[in-house]
Amino acid sequence: MMELNGEKVPSIVDIDAPIDFELIQREVAAHGPLRLSQRYNPYHVIIEPTRCACADEGCTAELVIVTRINGLFKIRWLLSREDFESFDSLSELKSHFVLGEMYDSRNERLIIEREVLRNLGSTYSEAKVIECACSSCVEKVGEENFANMVLLSNLAKLLRLRDELLSEAEQWDAEETCSDVSVEPQESDGEELGTLQDWVFDAIELGYSIGRNFSEYAFKNEIEPLALLGVKAEAIKKKREVAAGEKSREQRDSRRSELLNKMEALVSRSPDIVRFGPEQLAKVALEDCINDNPGLWRQGKGQVNEYLGEIRRGDEGVLPEMQKRYQAIFGSEPPKGFR
C-alpha cells in the first residue's frame, strides 16, 4: 500500500520480487511513502527514497529512509541505496526490520554517543559505570545531573556489551542459519553463550534495552521539562482565576451592600419615595453610589436589578440581615415586576 494525502492506495510494487529501486522511487514520488504492513501485526515499515541532504552540491548519493512504527513508537534508519538493494526483496527487508535490526538507528546512536560524551566527558567505549551514589557525589553535580549521568553510564555499558556480542556474531559463517548452528560454550560476562541464535537474540534484546533507556533519557530531558512548565503555567492560571473570582465576589458583595445603604439613606430622608418601587429607588441610589465611590462602580452599573433580586431572595453570599433590611423597606412580598 502507498499513502497519498493520508489515504491508503494500492501499489504496483511487488514486495516479493527483487527490489526495483527506480520503480519504488517513481511510486513514492507519485503517491507518497510505501507502507509495508500485515494484518494482525502491529508493526509497520515505511520506505521513502530520498537524496543526501549534505551541504556538498556535487553530492548525488541516493538514500532510503526506513521507519518502523508500532503504535506511538517509531525508530528510523538511514540506508544507502547499496544497502537497501542488498536485500532480496522488500518482504525480506520488512522481516529484517520488524524482527529487530541488530544495529542501532544511526541517528539515535549518534545522539546517545554525543550525550555520553557531553555528560560523562568520554566516549561510551571508555565511560565508567557510576557505582557510588553517596550524598557527596550527588551534591557535586546536583541531583538531576547525577540521575542523567547514571542513566547514560548504564547506556554506555549496554552499548559496549552489545558491541562485543555483535563482534562475536560477525564471526559466524554468513551461510549458516541460527537454527542449525551450535558452538562450544564460551564465557561472556560470566554467562555461557551456546548458539548463534542465543547471541542474536541477546543482541536484539540489548538493542531494545538501549532504545528504551534512551527514550527515558530523552523524555526526562526534553519532554518532562515542557510538561512541568505546562503544569506550572496551569497552576498559575488557576491561581489567578481563583484570585480573580474571589476579588469579583468581594466587589459584588460591596456593591450590593453600598446600594442597600444608599437606598436606606434615601428612605430615611424621604419615606414617601418607597412608593416609586425598588427599581426607581435603586436608580436614584446608584447615582449616589457612583458619586461617592466611582472606582467600585466602574463595573456592575447595569446589574443593579440583579443585585436587588439577590438581596430580596437572600441568595447565597447575601447576609441574612440584608434581606431583612430590604423587607423592612419594601415588605416581604415582592412587587409584581419581581415575582
One Martini backbone bead per residue (centre of mass of N, CA, C, O) as a GRO file, in nm:
protein
  339
    1MET     BB    1   0.100   0.034   0.016
    2MET     BB    2   0.005   0.369  -0.013
    3GLU     BB    3   0.047   0.728   0.063
    4LEU     BB    4  -0.221   0.976   0.001
    5ASN     BB    5  -0.303   1.212   0.197
    6GLY     BB    6  -0.353   0.963   0.416
    7GLU     BB    7  -0.423   0.764   0.190
    8LYS     BB    8  -0.482   0.443   0.084
    9VAL     BB    9  -0.308   0.288  -0.189
   10PRO     BB   10  -0.239   0.104  -0.437
   11SER     BB   11   0.037  -0.105  -0.541
   12ILE     BB   12   0.280  -0.222  -0.793
   13VAL     BB   13   0.458  -0.332  -0.580
   14ASP     BB   14   0.657  -0.616  -0.536
   15ILE     BB   15   0.765  -0.759  -0.234
   16ASP     BB   16   0.881  -1.048  -0.365
   17ALA     BB   17   1.054  -0.904  -0.547
   18PRO     BB   18   1.297  -0.764  -0.669
   19ILE     BB   19   1.450  -0.475  -0.620
   20ASP     BB   20   1.312  -0.159  -0.755
   21PHE     BB   21   1.421   0.147  -0.721
   22GLU     BB   22   1.287   0.316  -0.949
   23LEU     BB   23   0.996   0.229  -0.893
   24ILE     BB   24   0.979   0.325  -0.602
   25GLN     BB   25   1.050   0.617  -0.661
   26ARG     BB   26   0.801   0.676  -0.842
   27GLU     BB   27   0.577   0.595  -0.646
   28VAL     BB   28   0.652   0.791  -0.416
   29ALA     BB   29   0.635   1.051  -0.587
   30ALA     BB   30   0.321   0.999  -0.657
   31HIS     BB   31   0.203   0.867  -0.350
   32GLY     BB   32   0.418   0.811  -0.147
   33PRO     BB   33   0.489   0.625   0.096
   34LEU     BB   34   0.584   0.296   0.166
   35ARG     BB   35   0.372   0.048   0.312
   36LEU     BB   36   0.451  -0.222   0.535
   37SER     BB   37   0.197  -0.463   0.603
   38GLN     BB   38   0.008  -0.671   0.847
   39ARG     BB   39  -0.216  -0.860   0.956
   40TYR     BB   40  -0.193  -0.864   1.311
   41ASN     BB   41   0.047  -0.657   1.283
   42PRO     BB   42   0.177  -0.377   1.455
   43TYR     BB   43   0.389  -0.354   1.239
   44HIS     BB   44   0.553  -0.095   1.045
   45VAL     BB   45   0.697  -0.024   0.717
   46ILE     BB   46   0.869   0.263   0.585
   47ILE     BB   47   0.933   0.383   0.254
   48GLU     BB   48   1.189   0.649   0.156
   49PRO     BB   49   1.324   0.793  -0.087
   50THR     BB   50   1.635   0.985  -0.115
   51ARG     BB   51   1.860   1.252  -0.058
   52CYS     BB   52   2.127   1.395   0.020
   53ALA     BB   53   2.168   1.671   0.276
   54CYS     BB   54   2.420   1.787   0.210
   55ALA     BB   55   2.627   2.069   0.127
   56ASP     BB   56   2.712   1.917  -0.123
   57GLU     BB   57   2.635   1.979  -0.451
   58GLY     BB   58   2.782   1.711  -0.575
   59CYS     BB   59   2.591   1.533  -0.427
   60THR     BB   60   2.420   1.199  -0.529
   61ALA     BB   61   2.320   1.044  -0.303
   62GLU     BB   62   2.127   0.757  -0.237
   63LEU     BB   63   1.849   0.713  -0.017
   64VAL     BB   64   1.687   0.539   0.270
   65ILE     BB   65   1.397   0.559   0.459
   66VAL     BB   66   1.348   0.365   0.757
   67THR     BB   67   1.033   0.293   0.926
   68ARG     BB   68   0.936   0.186   1.249
   69ILE     BB   69   0.599   0.100   1.358
   70ASN     BB   70   0.445   0.108   1.703
   71GLY     BB   71   0.227   0.308   1.724
   72LEU     BB   72   0.411   0.559   1.889
   73PHE     BB   73   0.659   0.404   1.790
   74LYS     BB   74   0.980   0.514   1.651
   75ILE     BB   75   1.221   0.396   1.404
   76ARG     BB   76   1.514   0.520   1.231
   77TRP     BB   77   1.666   0.468   0.911
   78LEU     BB   78   1.974   0.502   0.708
   79LEU     BB   79   2.017   0.410   0.373
   80SER     BB   80   2.175   0.298   0.128
   81ARG     BB   81   2.125   0.182  -0.178
   82GLU     BB   82   2.301  -0.069  -0.144
   83ASP     BB   83   2.172  -0.176   0.116
   84PHE     BB   84   1.883  -0.191   0.009
   85GLU     BB   85   1.964  -0.389  -0.244
   86SER     BB   86   2.070  -0.637  -0.064
   87PHE     BB   87   1.796  -0.723  -0.067
   88ASP     BB   88   1.584  -0.948  -0.215
   89SER     BB   89   1.336  -0.797  -0.069
   90LEU     BB   90   1.086  -0.631   0.090
   91SER     BB   91   1.009  -0.866   0.268
   92GLU     BB   92   1.288  -0.906   0.394
   93LEU     BB   93   1.319  -0.621   0.504
   94LYS     BB   94   1.077  -0.626   0.690
   95SER     BB   95   1.165  -0.863   0.868
   96HIS     BB   96   1.431  -0.738   0.962
   97PHE     BB   97   1.293  -0.482   1.110
   98VAL     BB   98   1.070  -0.619   1.279
   99LEU     BB   99   1.259  -0.817   1.443
  100GLY     BB  100   1.534  -0.652   1.461
  101GLU     BB  101   1.773  -0.454   1.429
  102MET     BB  102   2.096  -0.482   1.546
  103TYR     BB  103   2.141  -0.202   1.459
  104ASP     BB  104   2.135   0.105   1.519
  105SER     BB  105   2.009   0.387   1.484
  106ARG     BB  106   2.198   0.632   1.370
  107ASN     BB  107   2.077   0.878   1.511
  108GLU     BB  108   2.049   0.759   1.795
  109ARG     BB  109   2.345   0.680   1.834
  110LEU     BB  110   2.467   0.965   1.807
  111ILE     BB  111   2.315   1.090   2.044
  112ILE     BB  112   2.421   0.907   2.263
  113GLU     BB  113   2.721   0.968   2.222
  114ARG     BB  114   2.698   1.272   2.274
  115GLU     BB  115   2.579   1.257   2.564
  116VAL     BB  116   2.807   1.098   2.691
  117LEU     BB  117   3.032   1.300   2.625
  118ARG     BB  118   2.900   1.557   2.758
  119ASN     BB  119   2.846   1.422   3.057
  120LEU     BB  120   3.123   1.222   3.092
  121GLY     BB  121   3.390   1.294   2.903
  122SER     BB  122   3.339   1.028   2.722
  123THR     BB  123   3.326   0.759   2.562
  124TYR     BB  124   3.148   0.470   2.575
  125SER     BB  125   3.410   0.283   2.571
  126GLU     BB  126   3.526   0.460   2.844
  127ALA     BB  127   3.299   0.463   3.024
  128LYS     BB  128   3.196   0.464   3.350
  129VAL     BB  129   3.040   0.317   3.599
  130ILE     BB  130   2.815   0.437   3.831
  131GLU     BB  131   2.829   0.335   4.180
  132CYS     BB  132   2.828   0.598   4.337
  133ALA     BB  133   2.552   0.747   4.567
  134CYS     BB  134   2.644   0.955   4.744
  135SER     BB  135   2.593   1.266   4.868
  136SER     BB  136   2.861   1.393   4.763
  137CYS     BB  137   2.830   1.310   4.463
  138VAL     BB  138   2.560   1.451   4.415
  139GLU     BB  139   2.641   1.745   4.503
  140LYS     BB  140   2.853   1.807   4.281
  141VAL     BB  141   2.612   1.795   4.031
  142GLY     BB  142   2.343   1.714   4.115
  143GLU     BB  143   2.060   1.536   4.100
  144GLU     BB  144   1.984   1.552   3.797
  145ASN     BB  145   2.267   1.502   3.675
  146PHE     BB  146   2.317   1.232   3.814
  147ALA     BB  147   2.085   1.075   3.685
  148ASN     BB  148   2.192   1.109   3.395
  149MET     BB  149   2.471   0.975   3.438
  150VAL     BB  150   2.367   0.696   3.516
  151LEU     BB  151   2.206   0.638   3.260
  152LEU     BB  152   2.448   0.679   3.059
  153SER     BB  153   2.639   0.466   3.181
  154ASN     BB  154   2.447   0.230   3.118
  155LEU     BB  155   2.439   0.276   2.815
  156ALA     BB  156   2.741   0.235   2.767
  157LYS     BB  157   2.744  -0.057   2.865
  158LEU     BB  158   2.542  -0.168   2.657
  159LEU     BB  159   2.708  -0.091   2.407
  160ARG     BB  160   2.954  -0.263   2.471
  161LEU     BB  161   2.810  -0.536   2.487
  162ARG     BB  162   2.693  -0.523   2.201
  163ASP     BB  163   2.957  -0.507   2.049
  164GLU     BB  164   3.057  -0.782   2.141
  165LEU     BB  165   2.830  -0.952   2.022
  166LEU     BB  166   2.860  -0.856   1.727
  167SER     BB  167   3.150  -0.941   1.692
  168GLU     BB  168   3.091  -1.240   1.733
  169ALA     BB  169   2.865  -1.279   1.518
  170GLU     BB  170   3.050  -1.202   1.264
  171GLN     BB  171   3.208  -1.491   1.279
  172TRP     BB  172   3.001  -1.616   1.140
  173ASP     BB  173   2.865  -1.793   0.900
  174ALA     BB  174   2.652  -1.658   0.670
  175GLU     BB  175   2.530  -1.947   0.568
  176GLU     BB  176   2.435  -1.987   0.841
  177THR     BB  177   2.199  -2.070   1.080
  178CYS     BB  178   2.040  -2.039   1.379
  179SER     BB  179   1.917  -2.344   1.396
  180ASP     BB  180   2.207  -2.518   1.304
  181VAL     BB  181   2.395  -2.378   1.519
  182SER     BB  182   2.684  -2.480   1.707
  183VAL     BB  183   2.890  -2.435   2.003
  184GLU     BB  184   3.119  -2.376   2.209
  185PRO     BB  185   3.122  -2.275   2.504
  186GLN     BB  186   3.124  -1.935   2.623
  187GLU     BB  187   3.241  -1.653   2.780
  188SER     BB  188   3.010  -1.374   2.902
  189ASP     BB  189   3.000  -1.222   3.180
  190GLY     BB  190   2.956  -1.527   3.316
  191GLU     BB  191   2.812  -1.632   3.052
  192GLU     BB  192   2.672  -1.864   2.848
  193LEU     BB  193   2.724  -1.920   2.489
  194GLY     BB  194   2.599  -2.144   2.235
  195THR     BB  195   2.440  -1.980   2.008
  196LEU     BB  196   2.356  -1.774   1.760
  197GLN     BB  197   2.071  -1.725   1.856
  198ASP     BB  198   2.147  -1.621   2.132
  199TRP     BB  199   2.315  -1.381   2.034
  200VAL     BB  200   2.100  -1.234   1.870
  201PHE     BB  201   1.888  -1.202   2.092
  202ASP     BB  202   2.072  -1.040   2.280
  203ALA     BB  203   2.119  -0.806   2.086
  204ILE     BB  204   1.824  -0.724   2.056
  205GLU     BB  205   1.764  -0.680   2.355
  206LEU     BB  206   1.974  -0.459   2.388
  207GLY     BB  207   1.857  -0.266   2.182
  208TYR     BB  208   1.591  -0.218   2.333
  209SER     BB  209   1.719  -0.120   2.595
  210ILE     BB  210   1.856   0.123   2.473
  211GLY     BB  211   1.603   0.259   2.357
  212ARG     BB  212   1.445   0.285   2.628
  213ASN     BB  213   1.659   0.441   2.786
  214PHE     BB  214   1.672   0.677   2.588
  215SER     BB  215   1.375   0.755   2.611
  216GLU     BB  216   1.397   0.832   2.906
  217TYR     BB  217   1.606   1.053   2.868
  218ALA     BB  218   1.450   1.226   2.664
  219PHE     BB  219   1.199   1.269   2.836
  220LYS     BB  220   1.341   1.399   3.083
  221ASN     BB  221   1.495   1.639   2.897
  222GLU     BB  222   1.244   1.729   2.690
  223ILE     BB  223   0.943   1.672   2.799
  224GLU     BB  224   0.922   1.716   3.105
  225PRO     BB  225   0.988   2.023   3.120
  226LEU     BB  226   0.735   2.101   2.953
  227ALA     BB  227   0.528   1.974   3.143
  228LEU     BB  228   0.605   2.140   3.395
  229LEU     BB  229   0.545   2.413   3.270
  230GLY     BB  230   0.247   2.352   3.218
  231VAL     BB  231   0.168   2.299   3.512
  232LYS     BB  232   0.258   2.572   3.619
  233ALA     BB  233   0.081   2.746   3.435
  234GLU     BB  234  -0.188   2.622   3.529
  235ALA     BB  235  -0.159   2.699   3.828
  236ILE     BB  236  -0.145   3.003   3.781
  237LYS     BB  237  -0.413   3.030   3.636
  238LYS     BB  238  -0.591   2.921   3.869
  239LYS     BB  239  -0.500   3.127   4.078
  240ARG     BB  240  -0.603   3.373   3.920
  241GLU     BB  241  -0.898   3.283   3.899
  242VAL     BB  242  -0.950   3.268   4.200
  243ALA     BB  243  -0.868   3.559   4.266
  244ALA     BB  244  -1.068   3.690   4.069
  245GLY     BB  245  -1.322   3.563   4.193
  246GLU     BB  246  -1.290   3.680   4.477
  247LYS     BB  247  -1.284   3.977   4.394
  248SER     BB  248  -1.558   3.978   4.252
  249ARG     BB  249  -1.726   3.899   4.502
  250GLU     BB  250  -1.641   4.131   4.682
  251GLN     BB  251  -1.750   4.357   4.494
  252ARG     BB  252  -2.041   4.261   4.490
  253ASP     BB  253  -2.092   4.286   4.791
  254SER     BB  254  -2.028   4.590   4.804
  255ARG     BB  255  -2.250   4.687   4.606
  256ARG     BB  256  -2.494   4.580   4.760
  257SER     BB  257  -2.442   4.724   5.027
  258GLU     BB  258  -2.432   5.018   4.914
  259LEU     BB  259  -2.706   5.023   4.785
  260LEU     BB  260  -2.871   4.974   5.045
  261ASN     BB  261  -2.767   5.216   5.202
  262LYS     BB  262  -2.874   5.437   5.004
  263MET     BB  263  -3.171   5.354   5.019
  264GLU     BB  264  -3.204   5.404   5.323
  265ALA     BB  265  -3.124   5.701   5.318
  266LEU     BB  266  -3.357   5.796   5.136
  267VAL     BB  267  -3.591   5.696   5.316
  268SER     BB  268  -3.512   5.859   5.571
  269ARG     BB  269  -3.563   6.137   5.419
  270SER     BB  270  -3.794   5.995   5.208
  271PRO     BB  271  -4.045   5.780   5.258
  272ASP     BB  272  -4.225   5.820   4.989
  273ILE     BB  273  -4.022   5.685   4.779
  274VAL     BB  274  -4.129   5.390   4.797
  275ARG     BB  275  -4.366   5.423   4.585
  276PHE     BB  276  -4.166   5.375   4.329
  277GLY     BB  277  -3.991   5.146   4.401
  278PRO     BB  278  -3.704   4.963   4.370
  279GLU     BB  279  -3.596   5.058   4.092
  280GLN     BB  280  -3.611   5.368   4.131
  281LEU     BB  281  -3.452   5.379   4.391
  282ALA     BB  282  -3.192   5.248   4.275
  283LYS     BB  283  -3.124   5.468   4.068
  284VAL     BB  284  -3.076   5.692   4.275
  285ALA     BB  285  -2.865   5.534   4.448
  286LEU     BB  286  -2.654   5.495   4.223
  287GLU     BB  287  -2.567   5.789   4.200
  288ASP     BB  288  -2.448   5.800   4.486
  289CYS     BB  289  -2.246   5.571   4.455
  290ILE     BB  290  -2.074   5.693   4.222
  291ASN     BB  291  -1.996   5.957   4.367
  292ASP     BB  292  -1.852   5.809   4.622
  293ASN     BB  293  -1.760   5.525   4.431
  294PRO     BB  294  -1.636   5.493   4.124
  295GLY     BB  295  -1.446   5.242   4.130
  296LEU     BB  296  -1.664   5.025   4.209
  297TRP     BB  297  -1.859   5.132   3.945
  298ARG     BB  298  -1.720   5.049   3.673
  299GLN     BB  299  -1.881   4.803   3.756
  300GLY     BB  300  -2.237   4.702   3.769
  301LYS     BB  301  -2.453   4.912   3.670
  302GLY     BB  302  -2.629   4.687   3.497
  303GLN     BB  303  -2.691   4.502   3.790
  304VAL     BB  304  -2.903   4.616   3.992
  305ASN     BB  305  -3.146   4.416   3.966
  306GLU     BB  306  -2.982   4.172   4.058
  307TYR     BB  307  -2.914   4.275   4.339
  308LEU     BB  308  -3.204   4.297   4.439
  309GLY     BB  309  -3.281   3.998   4.401
  310GLU     BB  310  -3.065   3.879   4.592
  311ILE     BB  311  -3.160   4.027   4.846
  312ARG     BB  312  -3.460   3.938   4.851
  313ARG     BB  313  -3.387   3.614   4.839
  314GLY     BB  314  -3.112   3.535   4.978
  315ASP     BB  315  -2.869   3.461   4.845
  316GLU     BB  316  -2.579   3.346   4.802
  317GLY     BB  317  -2.378   3.579   4.997
  318VAL     BB  318  -2.619   3.689   5.153
  319LEU     BB  319  -2.702   3.844   5.417
  320PRO     BB  320  -2.972   3.816   5.621
  321GLU     BB  321  -2.989   4.119   5.708
  322MET     BB  322  -3.037   4.230   5.419
  323GLN     BB  323  -3.314   4.107   5.375
  324LYS     BB  324  -3.448   4.246   5.618
  325ARG     BB  325  -3.394   4.538   5.528
  326TYR     BB  326  -3.555   4.517   5.268
  327GLN     BB  327  -3.828   4.436   5.404
  328ALA     BB  328  -3.847   4.703   5.570
  329ILE     BB  329  -3.908   4.869   5.309
  330PHE     BB  330  -4.103   4.654   5.109
  331GLY     BB  331  -4.139   4.390   5.221
  332SER     BB  332  -4.197   4.041   5.165
  333GLU     BB  333  -4.346   4.116   4.909
  334PRO     BB  334  -4.311   4.121   4.590
  335PRO     BB  335  -4.335   4.282   4.327
  336LYS     BB  336  -4.459   4.225   4.023
  337GLY     BB  337  -4.173   4.256   3.871
  338PHE     BB  338  -4.046   4.016   4.090
  339ARG     BB  339  -4.223   3.739   4.043
   0.00000   0.00000   0.00000
